């Protein structure tokens, strides 16, 4: 299944309380459970006024459906086509 990065504009995202994060996670989990399609929410980063989420789904449309049903913004949905990090420099050409 493809992975996607989802950018959500949420003013004050970096100031969400533990209770607010718990409520958002519970809502997201409930929506995922009811989608009826393979779907995995991996994790979310809160930074400034944005949430950056990594989800795995059959299509970008499934990501948008999750957002609509959960009442979450989905300002950008992009398929993750590759990942790399510092250790990538050590892989022989």
MDTraj code that builds the backbone (N, CA, C; nanometers):
import mdtraj as md
import numpy as np

residues = "UNK UNK UNK UNK UNK UNK UNK UNK UNK UNK UNK UNK UNK UNK UNK UNK UNK UNK UNK UNK UNK UNK UNK UNK UNK UNK UNK UNK UNK UNK UNK UNK UNK UNK UNK UNK UNK UNK UNK UNK UNK UNK UNK UNK UNK UNK UNK UNK UNK UNK UNK UNK UNK UNK UNK UNK UNK UNK UNK UNK UNK UNK UNK UNK UNK UNK UNK UNK UNK UNK UNK UNK UNK UNK UNK UNK UNK UNK UNK UNK UNK UNK UNK UNK UNK UNK UNK UNK UNK UNK UNK UNK UNK".split()
xyz = np.array([
    [0.0845, -0.1178, 0.0000],
    [0.0000, 0.0000, 0.0000],
    [0.0884, 0.1233, 0.0000],
    [0.0538, 0.2233, -0.0789],
    [0.1336, 0.3462, -0.0798],
    [0.1215, 0.4233, 0.0520],
    [0.2280, 0.4953, 0.0851],
    [0.2260, 0.5866, 0.1995],
    [0.2088, 0.7282, 0.1472],
    [0.1433, 0.8094, 0.2288],
    [0.1172, 0.9483, 0.1932],
    [0.1560, 1.0389, 0.3087],
    [0.2006, 1.1595, 0.2734],
    [0.2193, 1.2653, 0.3715],
    [0.0991, 1.3572, 0.3563],
    [0.0390, 1.3923, 0.4676],
    [-0.0796, 1.4779, 0.4668],
    [-0.0453, 1.6036, 0.5453],
    [-0.0621, 1.7183, 0.4811],
    [-0.0374, 1.8457, 0.5480],
    [-0.1718, 1.9067, 0.5848],
    [-0.1872, 1.9379, 0.7113],
    [-0.3122, 1.9965, 0.7605],
    [-0.2820, 2.1317, 0.8238],
    [-0.3468, 2.2356, 0.7775],
    [-0.3326, 2.3681, 0.8373],
    [-0.4251, 2.3753, 0.9582],
    [-0.3642, 2.3821, 1.0759],
    [-0.4383, 2.3866, 1.2020],
    [-0.3736, 2.4941, 1.2885],
    [-0.4299, 2.6152, 1.2894],
    [-0.3701, 2.7214, 1.3704],
    [-0.3480, 2.6758, 1.5149],
    [-0.2273, 2.6973, 1.5638],
    [-0.1923, 2.6596, 1.7004],
    [-0.1685, 2.5107, 1.7192],
    [-0.1417, 2.4402, 1.6121],
    [-0.1216, 2.2943, 1.6210],
    [-0.0127, 2.2581, 1.7212],
    [0.0903, 2.3403, 1.7287],
    [0.2007, 2.3103, 1.8207],
    [0.1649, 2.3360, 1.9668],
    [0.0470, 2.3915, 1.9906],
    [0.0042, 2.4210, 2.1273],
    [-0.1133, 2.3343, 2.1707],
    [-0.1483, 2.2338, 2.0899],
    [-0.2578, 2.1456, 2.1277],
    [-0.2231, 2.0732, 2.2575],
    [-0.3197, 2.0630, 2.3465],
    [-0.2972, 1.9983, 2.4753],
    [-0.3016, 1.8463, 2.4596],
    [-0.2563, 1.7782, 2.5607],
    [-0.2596, 1.6314, 2.5619],
    [-0.4034, 1.5817, 2.5425],
    [-0.4995, 1.6457, 2.6087],
    [-0.6398, 1.6069, 2.5944],
    [-0.6899, 1.6291, 2.4519],
    [-0.6526, 1.7407, 2.3916],
    [-0.6927, 1.7677, 2.2536],
    [-0.6322, 1.6660, 2.1576],
    [-0.5048, 1.6325, 2.1790],
    [-0.4398, 1.5320, 2.0951],
    [-0.5073, 1.3961, 2.1124],
    [-0.5437, 1.3634, 2.2344],
    [-0.6135, 1.2381, 2.2627],
    [-0.7470, 1.2342, 2.1886],
    [-0.8212, 1.3442, 2.1915],
    [-0.9505, 1.3513, 2.1220],
    [-0.9330, 1.3377, 1.9707],
    [-0.8323, 1.4059, 1.9157],
    [-0.8060, 1.3963, 1.7717],
    [-0.7687, 1.2538, 1.7326],
    [-0.6844, 1.1899, 1.8129],
    [-0.6427, 1.0529, 1.7833],
    [-0.7615, 0.9574, 1.7909],
    [-0.8458, 0.9745, 1.8909],
    [-0.9633, 0.8879, 1.9048],
    [-1.0568, 0.9046, 1.7858],
    [-1.0781, 1.0285, 1.7424],
    [-1.1641, 1.0541, 1.6263],
    [-1.1043, 0.9908, 1.5012],
    [-0.9739, 1.0095, 1.4796],
    [-0.9075, 0.9523, 1.3636],
    [-0.9172, 0.7999, 1.3652],
    [-0.8915, 0.7398, 1.4809],
    [-0.8998, 0.5940, 1.4922],
    [-1.0399, 0.5429, 1.4597],
    [-1.1419, 0.6134, 1.5073],
    [-1.2804, 0.5729, 1.4811],
    [-1.3120, 0.5810, 1.3324],
    [-1.2662, 0.6871, 1.2673],
    [-1.2895, 0.7010, 1.1235],
    [-1.2171, 0.5903, 1.0476],
    [-1.0915, 0.5652, 1.0820],
    [-1.0148, 0.4585, 1.0161],
    [-1.0899, 0.3260, 1.0296],
    [-1.1401, 0.2963, 1.1491],
    [-1.2104, 0.1696, 1.1734],
    [-1.3364, 0.1569, 1.0886],
    [-1.3983, 0.2698, 1.0555],
    [-1.5227, 0.2667, 0.9796],
    [-1.5081, 0.2841, 0.8297],
    [-1.3866, 0.3051, 0.7811],
    [-1.3686, 0.3298, 0.6376],
    [-1.4014, 0.2086, 0.5512],
    [-1.3770, 0.0909, 0.6034],
    [-1.4049, -0.0295, 0.5264],
    [-1.3027, -0.0595, 0.4172],
    [-1.1888, 0.0062, 0.4230],
    [-1.0796, -0.0191, 0.3286],
    [-0.9499, -0.0285, 0.4080],
    [-0.8482, -0.0962, 0.3542],
    [-0.7190, -0.1003, 0.4247],
    [-0.6647, 0.0423, 0.4437],
    [-0.6278, 0.0728, 0.5661],
    [-0.5843, 0.2092, 0.5984],
    [-0.5048, 0.2035, 0.7280],
    [-0.3880, 0.2696, 0.7292],
    [-0.3044, 0.2757, 0.8501],
    [-0.2610, 0.4198, 0.8717],
    [-0.2878, 0.4701, 0.9897],
    [-0.2332, 0.5996, 1.0314],
    [-0.1077, 0.5674, 1.1107],
    [0.0078, 0.6126, 1.0617],
    [0.1346, 0.5815, 1.1278],
    [0.1660, 0.6794, 1.2405],
    [0.1715, 0.8073, 1.2108],
    [0.2015, 0.9072, 1.3125],
    [0.1794, 1.0469, 1.2551],
    [0.1831, 1.1438, 1.3453],
    [0.1639, 1.2842, 1.3082],
    [0.2652, 1.3701, 1.3819],
    [0.3177, 1.4689, 1.3110],
    [0.4063, 1.5686, 1.3697],
    [0.3292, 1.7001, 1.3800],
    [0.3371, 1.7665, 1.4936],
    [0.2796, 1.8996, 1.5107],
    [0.3941, 1.9993, 1.5062],
    [0.3839, 2.0966, 1.4162],
    [0.4886, 2.1974, 1.4007],
    [0.4250, 2.3295, 1.3613],
    [0.4392, 2.4281, 1.4476],
    [0.3792, 2.5573, 1.4171],
    [0.2284, 2.5432, 1.4005],
    [0.1778, 2.5935, 1.2902],
    [0.0350, 2.5894, 1.2616],
    [-0.0031, 2.4753, 1.1681],
    [0.0762, 2.3694, 1.1691],
    [0.0505, 2.2572, 1.0781],
    [0.0641, 2.1241, 1.1498],
    [-0.0117, 2.0277, 1.0991],
    [0.0065, 1.8882, 1.1345],
    [0.0541, 1.8175, 1.0090],
    [0.1555, 1.7348, 1.0225],
    [0.2079, 1.6542, 0.9123],
    [0.1865, 1.5078, 0.9502],
    [0.1019, 1.4408, 0.8754],
    [0.0623, 1.3047, 0.9084],
    [0.1150, 1.2084, 0.8038],
    [0.1514, 1.0888, 0.8482],
    [0.1913, 0.9827, 0.7567],
    [0.0840, 0.8739, 0.7648],
    [0.0209, 0.8509, 0.6511],
    [-0.0853, 0.7516, 0.6408],
    [-0.0532, 0.6553, 0.5280],
    [-0.1065, 0.5357, 0.5376],
    [-0.0913, 0.4340, 0.4346],
    [-0.2326, 0.3968, 0.3897],
    [-0.2560, 0.4047, 0.2591],
    [-0.3895, 0.3756, 0.2055],
    [-0.3762, 0.3371, 0.0596],
    [-0.4839, 0.2840, 0.0063],
    [-0.4831, 0.2408, -0.1325],
    [-0.4776, 0.3548, -0.2318],
    [-0.5219, 0.4737, -0.1895],
    [-0.5249, 0.5873, -0.2811],
    [-0.5326, 0.7180, -0.2029],
    [-0.5034, 0.8271, -0.2722],
    [-0.5173, 0.9591, -0.2109],
    [-0.6639, 0.9855, -0.1768],
    [-0.7550, 0.9323, -0.2565],
    [-0.8981, 0.9528, -0.2294],
    [-0.9362, 0.8966, -0.0926],
    [-0.8778, 0.7845, -0.0531],
    [-0.9055, 0.7294, 0.0798],
    [-0.8584, 0.8257, 0.1891],
    [-0.7481, 0.8936, 0.1655],
    [-0.6980, 0.9937, 0.2608],
    [-0.7974, 1.1087, 0.2722],
    [-0.8450, 1.1563, 0.1577],
    [-0.9434, 1.2652, 0.1591],
    [-1.0742, 1.2213, 0.2247],
    [-1.1146, 1.0971, 0.2043],
    [-1.2361, 1.0450, 0.2678],
    [-1.2188, 1.0448, 0.4194],
    [-1.1028, 1.0000, 0.4665],
    [-1.0727, 1.0024, 0.6105],
    [-1.0855, 1.1450, 0.6636],
    [-1.0303, 1.2406, 0.5905],
    [-1.0356, 1.3810, 0.6334],
    [-1.1799, 1.4315, 0.6383],
    [-1.2559, 1.4035, 0.5335],
    [-1.3956, 1.4497, 0.5300],
    [-1.4756, 1.3910, 0.6454],
    [-1.4654, 1.2604, 0.6636],
    [-1.5440, 1.1941, 0.7671],
    [-1.5008, 1.2339, 0.9080],
    [-1.3741, 1.2682, 0.9239],
    [-1.3243, 1.3091, 1.0547],
    [-1.3366, 1.4574, 1.0824],
    [-1.3678, 1.5350, 0.9775],
    [-1.3736, 1.6795, 0.9941],
    [-1.2358, 1.7421, 1.0038],
    [-1.1363, 1.6733, 0.9462],
    [-0.9981, 1.7226, 0.9484],
    [-0.9670, 1.7918, 0.8169],
    [-0.8870, 1.8995, 0.8188],
    [-0.8403, 1.9543, 0.6916],
    [-0.7387, 1.8592, 0.6286],
    [-0.7332, 1.8595, 0.4983],
    [-0.6300, 1.7854, 0.4243],
    [-0.5871, 1.8784, 0.3113],
    [-0.4990, 1.9719, 0.3451],
    [-0.4607, 2.0772, 0.2514],
    [-0.3655, 2.0276, 0.1438],
    [-0.2907, 1.9236, 0.1748],
    [-0.2008, 1.8632, 0.0770],
    [-0.1920, 1.7145, 0.1067],
    [-0.2103, 1.6330, 0.0046],
    [-0.1910, 1.4885, 0.0157],
    [-0.0939, 1.4504, -0.0949],
    [0.0220, 1.3992, -0.0574],
    [0.1239, 1.3625, -0.1561],
    [0.1757, 1.2233, -0.1247],
    [0.1874, 1.1410, -0.2294],
    [0.2414, 1.0070, -0.2105],
    [0.3907, 1.0164, -0.1793],
    [0.4341, 0.9411, -0.0812],
    [0.5758, 0.9331, -0.0463],
    [0.6380, 0.8316, -0.1415],
    [0.7266, 0.8780, -0.2261],
    [0.7857, 0.7907, -0.3272],
    [0.9224, 0.7367, -0.2874],
    [0.9834, 0.7960, -0.1842],
    [1.1132, 0.7500, -0.1392],
    [1.1415, 0.8082, -0.0022],
    [1.2229, 0.7415, 0.0738],
    [1.2710, 0.7957, 0.2006],
    [1.4226, 0.7791, 0.2050],
    [1.4873, 0.8699, 0.2760],
    [1.6323, 0.8600, 0.2918],
    [1.6732, 0.9363, 0.4161],
    [1.7920, 0.9115, 0.4607],
    [1.8447, 0.9784, 0.5786],
    [1.9963, 0.9768, 0.5740],
    [2.0621, 1.0117, 0.6843],
    [2.2072, 1.0194, 0.6861],
    [2.2751, 0.8899, 0.6411],
    [2.2169, 0.7764, 0.6776],
    [2.2780, 0.6484, 0.6443],
    [2.2761, 0.6210, 0.4937],
    [2.1916, 0.6909, 0.4202],
    [2.1845, 0.6727, 0.2747],
    [2.3183, 0.7058, 0.2092],
    [2.3934, 0.7966, 0.2682],
    [2.5244, 0.8350, 0.2121],
    [2.6228, 0.7192, 0.2124],
    [2.5974, 0.6167, 0.2923],
    [2.6896, 0.5035, 0.3052],
    [2.6538, 0.3872, 0.2131],
    [2.5482, 0.4001, 0.1354],
    [2.5091, 0.2926, 0.0450],
    [2.5909, 0.3043, -0.0826],
    [2.6607, 0.1976, -0.1214],
    [2.7427, 0.2047, -0.2429],
    [2.6577, 0.2285, -0.3668],
    [2.7129, 0.3012, -0.4613],
    [2.6410, 0.3324, -0.5855],
    [2.6253, 0.2089, -0.6721],
])
top = md.Topology()
chain = top.add_chain()
for i, resn in enumerate(residues, 1):
    res = top.add_residue(resn, chain, resSeq=i)
    for name in ("N", "CA", "C"):
        top.add_atom(name, md.element.get_by_symbol(name[0]), res)
traj = md.Trajectory(xyz[None], top)
